[in-house]
Amino acid sequence: MHQIAASELILNSRGAIYHLDLLPHELAHTIITVGDPDRVSAVSKYFDTIAYRRQHREFVTHTGRIGNKNISVISTGIGTDNIDIVMNELDALVNIDLTSRTVKDDFTALQVIRIGTAGSLQADIPVDSFVASSHGIGIDNLLHFYRHDYNMEEKELLQSFITQTQLHDNIAIPYISSANVGLIKHFTQNYFNGITITCPGFYGPQGRILRMGVSHPGFIDRLTEFSFGQHRICNFEMETSGIYGLGKILGHQCLSLSAIVANRVNKTFSKDGAAAVDELIRKTLEIMVGI
């Protein structure tokens, strides 16, 4: 059986996966990801017990229990470059034997639910509301480093997106992946469902102008105006497409949930984004414990 080299699967001095500093028994198979390391405790404060606390760089993990449900909450930091690290290392913890450095015969699927913030791209999706992402369209290029396939709906949706937004290769070659249908069906009531765009930055890539001009000033308007059948673009942020794309390739069940803190159409910003995030955390935990 092929043994993965030490340079490819990096472990630290205690034998834990390098960036997350986790051993397999320190990870639950239901995982909530958050961007902000400080938000980990905002989730784990609702746990009945916390068994493990680990931190390395921006990656903070609390693993505990609510009732009979084991849950880990992990901070990813910002961006799909960090998502590449997190998704690969989460998968390695359950599907690679870290001692022998070989892939296990039995596959383990994880449930990965992102709880984050985002900007709305529709006038009717107000600040402090919630979005469950039906699809993630990435303009960050991460998934093009991996072999991946699209289903027919994804192919048609992606082609329509490229045509309508006139997104050219000198910016990005977009990719698309879908939410896990078994998870998103639990997040319909009081959630907007739609496409999320994942950007490779917060300012220019999301159309913000401070002291630098942007190369495609009409791009945000084209995102708002996009439609394909019943699909529209609800919001944008910086992680969803990476989670969905890598999760699909690896065989994990993924869902991205966002609290809307800014509406880019109405030019409004939440007066209490922390309260909106806390409500989303509580609602998510309540649903996840019941699944």
C-alpha positions as CSV (number, residue, x, y, z in Angstrom):
1,M,0.0,0.0,0.0
2,H,1.3,3.5,-0.9
3,Q,2.8,5.4,2.0
4,I,2.4,9.2,1.9
5,A,5.7,10.9,2.4
6,A,6.5,13.1,5.4
7,S,6.8,16.1,3.2
8,E,3.2,15.7,1.9
9,L,1.4,14.6,5.1
10,I,3.0,16.8,7.7
11,L,2.7,15.9,11.4
12,N,4.0,17.7,14.4
13,S,6.0,16.5,17.3
14,R,3.0,14.9,19.0
15,G,1.9,13.1,15.8
16,A,-1.0,15.5,15.2
17,I,-1.9,16.9,11.7
18,Y,0.3,20.0,11.3
19,H,-1.8,23.1,10.8
20,L,-4.9,22.1,12.9
21,D,-2.7,20.4,15.6
22,L,-5.4,17.7,16.0
23,L,-5.3,13.9,16.6
24,P,-8.1,11.8,15.2
25,H,-9.8,11.3,18.5
26,E,-9.9,15.0,19.1
27,L,-12.2,15.6,16.1
28,A,-16.0,15.0,16.0
29,H,-17.6,13.9,12.7
30,T,-20.0,16.8,12.8
31,I,-18.0,20.0,12.3
32,I,-18.8,23.7,12.3
33,T,-16.3,26.0,10.7
34,V,-16.1,29.7,11.5
35,G,-13.7,32.3,10.1
36,D,-12.8,34.2,13.2
37,P,-10.9,32.3,15.9
38,D,-12.8,34.3,18.6
39,R,-16.0,32.9,17.2
40,V,-15.1,29.4,18.3
41,S,-15.9,30.1,21.9
42,A,-19.1,31.9,20.8
43,V,-20.2,28.5,19.4
44,S,-18.7,26.2,22.1
45,K,-20.3,28.2,24.9
46,Y,-23.5,26.4,24.0
47,F,-21.9,22.9,24.4
48,D,-22.8,20.9,27.4
49,T,-19.2,19.8,27.8
50,I,-15.9,20.5,26.0
51,A,-13.5,17.6,25.8
52,Y,-10.6,19.1,23.8
53,R,-9.3,22.6,23.1
54,R,-6.5,23.0,20.6
55,Q,-4.9,26.0,18.9
56,H,-2.2,26.5,16.3
57,R,-1.9,29.8,14.5
58,E,-5.4,30.9,13.4
59,F,-6.8,27.4,13.7
60,V,-8.7,27.0,17.0
61,T,-10.7,23.9,17.7
62,H,-13.1,23.0,20.5
63,T,-14.6,19.6,20.5
64,G,-17.5,18.8,22.8
65,R,-21.0,17.5,23.1
66,I,-24.6,18.8,23.1
67,G,-26.7,16.0,24.5
68,N,-25.6,12.9,22.7
69,K,-24.2,14.8,19.7
70,N,-20.4,15.2,19.4
71,I,-19.5,18.4,17.6
72,S,-16.2,20.2,16.8
73,V,-16.0,23.9,16.0
74,I,-12.9,25.0,14.1
75,S,-11.8,28.5,13.0
76,T,-10.5,28.6,9.4
77,G,-9.3,32.1,9.1
78,I,-10.3,34.0,5.9
79,G,-10.2,32.8,2.3
80,T,-10.1,29.6,0.3
81,D,-6.3,29.2,0.7
82,N,-7.1,28.5,4.4
83,I,-10.0,26.3,3.4
84,D,-7.6,24.2,1.3
85,I,-5.6,23.5,4.4
86,V,-8.6,22.8,6.7
87,M,-10.6,20.5,4.3
88,N,-7.5,18.4,3.4
89,E,-6.5,18.1,7.1
90,L,-10.0,17.3,8.3
91,D,-10.2,14.5,5.7
92,A,-6.8,13.2,6.6
93,L,-7.8,12.9,10.3
94,V,-10.6,10.4,9.4
95,N,-9.5,8.8,6.2
96,I,-5.7,8.4,6.5
97,D,-3.9,6.3,9.2
98,L,-1.5,8.9,10.5
99,T,0.8,6.2,11.9
100,S,1.3,4.1,8.8
101,R,0.7,7.2,6.5
102,T,-1.7,5.1,4.3
103,V,-5.2,5.7,3.2
104,K,-7.8,3.7,5.2
105,D,-9.8,1.0,3.5
106,D,-13.1,2.3,5.1
107,F,-14.2,5.8,4.2
108,T,-15.6,8.2,6.7
109,A,-17.8,11.1,5.6
110,L,-17.8,14.2,7.6
111,Q,-20.6,16.8,8.0
112,V,-19.1,20.3,7.6
113,I,-21.3,23.3,8.2
114,R,-19.9,26.8,7.8
115,I,-21.3,29.6,9.9
116,G,-20.1,32.9,8.6
117,T,-21.0,36.5,7.6
118,A,-21.6,37.8,4.1
119,G,-22.8,40.7,2.0
120,S,-26.2,40.6,0.3
121,L,-26.5,41.2,-3.4
122,Q,-30.3,41.5,-3.5
123,A,-32.4,44.4,-2.2
124,D,-34.9,42.0,-0.6
125,I,-32.3,40.1,1.4
126,P,-31.8,42.5,4.3
127,V,-29.1,42.8,6.9
128,D,-29.5,40.4,9.9
129,S,-31.2,37.8,7.7
130,F,-29.8,34.3,6.9
131,V,-28.7,32.6,3.7
132,A,-28.3,28.9,3.1
133,S,-26.1,28.6,0.0
134,S,-27.6,26.2,-2.6
135,H,-24.4,26.5,-4.7
136,G,-21.0,28.1,-4.4
137,I,-19.5,29.7,-7.4
138,G,-15.8,30.4,-6.9
139,I,-13.8,33.2,-8.7
140,D,-10.7,32.3,-6.7
141,N,-9.4,29.4,-8.9
142,L,-8.8,27.0,-6.0
143,L,-10.7,24.0,-7.4
144,H,-8.8,24.2,-10.7
145,F,-5.8,22.6,-8.9
146,Y,-7.8,19.5,-8.4
147,R,-9.5,17.0,-10.7
148,H,-13.3,17.6,-10.5
149,D,-16.5,17.0,-12.5
150,Y,-19.8,18.9,-12.8
151,N,-23.3,17.5,-13.1
152,M,-25.5,18.8,-15.9
153,E,-27.2,21.5,-13.8
154,E,-23.9,22.8,-12.6
155,K,-22.5,22.9,-16.1
156,E,-25.5,24.9,-17.4
157,L,-25.6,27.2,-14.4
158,L,-21.9,27.9,-14.7
159,Q,-22.0,28.6,-18.4
160,S,-24.9,31.0,-17.9
161,F,-23.0,32.7,-15.1
162,I,-19.9,33.2,-17.3
163,T,-22.0,34.5,-20.2
164,Q,-24.1,36.9,-18.1
165,T,-21.3,38.3,-16.0
166,Q,-18.8,38.5,-18.9
167,L,-16.2,37.3,-16.6
168,H,-13.0,36.9,-18.6
169,D,-10.0,34.6,-18.1
170,N,-7.8,37.6,-17.1
171,I,-9.7,37.7,-13.8
172,A,-10.7,34.1,-13.1
173,I,-12.1,30.9,-14.5
174,P,-15.1,30.3,-12.3
175,Y,-16.0,27.0,-10.9
176,I,-19.2,25.7,-9.2
177,S,-20.2,23.1,-6.6
178,S,-23.5,22.4,-4.8
179,A,-24.6,22.1,-1.2
180,N,-25.3,18.7,0.2
181,V,-29.1,18.1,-0.4
182,G,-29.4,16.1,2.8
183,L,-28.2,19.1,4.9
184,I,-29.7,22.1,3.1
185,K,-33.3,20.6,3.3
186,H,-33.2,21.3,7.0
187,F,-32.4,25.0,6.4
188,T,-35.3,26.4,4.4
189,Q,-37.7,28.0,6.8
190,N,-36.5,31.6,7.6
191,Y,-33.5,31.1,5.3
192,F,-33.0,32.6,1.9
193,N,-31.7,29.9,-0.5
194,G,-29.6,30.8,-3.5
195,I,-26.1,31.0,-5.0
196,T,-23.1,32.3,-3.1
197,I,-20.2,33.9,-4.9
198,T,-16.8,33.3,-3.3
199,C,-14.2,36.0,-3.9
200,P,-10.4,36.0,-3.5
201,G,-10.5,39.3,-1.6
202,F,-12.6,41.7,0.4
203,Y,-12.0,45.0,-1.4
204,G,-11.4,45.1,-5.1
205,P,-12.7,41.6,-5.8
206,Q,-16.0,42.6,-4.0
207,G,-16.2,45.9,-5.8
208,R,-15.1,48.1,-3.0
209,I,-13.3,51.3,-4.0
210,L,-11.1,53.1,-1.4
211,R,-8.0,54.5,-3.1
212,M,-7.7,52.1,-6.1
213,G,-9.9,51.8,-9.0
214,V,-11.4,48.4,-10.0
215,S,-10.9,46.8,-13.4
216,H,-14.6,45.8,-13.8
217,P,-16.7,48.5,-12.1
218,G,-20.0,46.9,-13.3
219,F,-19.3,43.4,-12.1
220,I,-21.3,43.7,-8.8
221,D,-24.4,44.9,-10.7
222,R,-24.1,41.9,-13.1
223,L,-24.0,39.5,-10.1
224,T,-27.2,41.1,-8.7
225,E,-28.9,40.9,-12.1
226,F,-27.9,37.3,-12.8
227,S,-30.7,34.7,-13.1
228,F,-30.9,31.1,-14.4
229,G,-34.3,29.6,-14.0
230,Q,-35.2,29.9,-10.4
231,H,-31.6,30.5,-9.4
232,R,-30.2,33.9,-8.4
233,I,-27.1,35.1,-6.6
234,C,-27.9,35.9,-3.0
235,N,-24.6,36.9,-1.5
236,F,-20.8,36.8,-1.6
237,E,-18.1,36.0,0.8
238,M,-14.7,34.2,0.8
239,E,-14.9,30.5,1.7
240,T,-18.1,28.7,0.5
241,S,-17.0,27.5,-2.9
242,G,-13.8,26.0,-1.5
243,I,-15.7,24.1,1.2
244,Y,-18.3,22.9,-1.3
245,G,-15.8,22.0,-4.0
246,L,-13.3,20.2,-1.9
247,G,-16.0,18.6,0.2
248,K,-17.6,17.1,-3.0
249,I,-14.3,15.8,-4.3
250,L,-13.5,14.2,-0.9
251,G,-17.0,12.8,-0.3
252,H,-18.1,15.0,2.6
253,Q,-21.4,16.6,3.3
254,C,-21.1,20.4,3.3
255,L,-23.4,23.4,3.9
256,S,-22.6,27.1,4.1
257,L,-24.8,29.4,6.2
258,S,-24.4,33.1,6.3
259,A,-25.6,36.0,8.5
260,I,-26.0,39.0,6.3
261,V,-24.2,41.9,7.8
262,A,-24.1,44.2,4.7
263,N,-26.5,44.9,1.9
264,R,-24.5,46.1,-1.1
265,V,-27.6,47.1,-3.1
266,N,-29.2,49.2,-0.3
267,K,-25.8,50.3,1.1
268,T,-26.7,49.3,4.6
269,F,-24.7,47.6,7.3
270,S,-26.0,45.7,10.4
271,K,-26.2,47.7,13.6
272,D,-25.5,44.5,15.6
273,G,-23.8,41.9,13.5
274,A,-22.7,39.9,16.5
275,A,-26.3,39.4,17.6
276,A,-27.2,38.1,14.1
277,V,-24.3,35.7,14.2
278,D,-25.3,34.5,17.6
279,E,-28.8,33.8,16.5
280,L,-27.5,31.9,13.5
281,I,-25.3,29.8,15.8
282,R,-28.1,28.9,18.1
283,K,-30.5,28.1,15.3
284,T,-27.8,25.9,13.6
285,L,-26.9,24.0,16.7
286,E,-30.6,23.3,17.4
287,I,-31.1,21.9,14.0
288,M,-27.8,19.9,13.9
289,V,-28.5,18.2,17.2
290,G,-31.8,17.0,15.8
291,I,-30.3,15.5,12.6
